[in-house]
Amino acid sequence: MHYFTHDGFEIAFIDEGQGDPVLLIHGFASTHFVNWVSPDWVKTLREAGYRVIALDNRGHGRSSKSHDREDYFPEKMAGDAAALLDHLGIDRAHVMGYSMGARISAFLALGHPGKVGTLVLGGLGLGMVEGVGEWDAIADALLAEDPASITHERGRMFRTFADQTKSDRQALAACIATSRKLVTPEDVAKIRQPTLVAVGTRDDIAGEPEPLVRMLPNGEAFAIERRDHMRSVGDRTFMARVLKFFQDHPL
């Protein structure tokens, strides 16, 4: 792991391989390892000839934690990603995010458009604009003293995931309060980079990809067949489609 400091946070990241850079931004309650290393994204991209950079978002993994919800607006988290590219001397990269990471990636494209060559939004479709999930119940589940008392199914799922990754649950509860800020249709229309929106056909969190693609000037949809929100990220057809997308839109 490498580290750099931005906005008062120490941000952990990996930087592997050579070639056109790909910046990977993980989802809520996850880490760079869970989202990108374990499912072989880093290995696959590196072997395909790309330089792979993946960070632990603030509040996650080995990066600094805060219990202040004001620290987790997606513009601020996108600022960490932009600062990482600056730290590494990278002017422009392919950018790929999953779930919350897709939202952060969209804000990165809006706030720092010159840094984003192409955009892959995984695990988030129309939910980018209309909202997704019962996040207050998930925050309550994260903060529950006794996990056995959690009755909300999705809240229990995220609590189990957070416990498995040994996450700071107070930091995650703060993050979930503000990181889900919506992107307006008008702002979606400002994202002019080639954009791939990939959602599992059994994903009941992300929202449909096609309505979001219709708002994008240069978007295309990909259905990750027979995959739900948790299982889509490591799908091999998804990986193959992303590789083709990068090849079709070189930096």
PyMOL commands that set and color helices and strands:
alter all, ss='L'
color gray80, all
select helices_A, chain A and resi 32-37+41-47+69-72+74-87+100-111+113-115+127-130+135-143+147-149+153-164+169-178+185-188+209-215+229-232+236-248
alter helices_A, ss='H'
color red, helices_A
select strands_A, chain A and resi 2-6+9-16+20-25+50-55+93-98+116-122+195-200+219-224
alter strands_A, ss='S'
color yellow, strands_A
deselect
rebuild
show_as cartoon
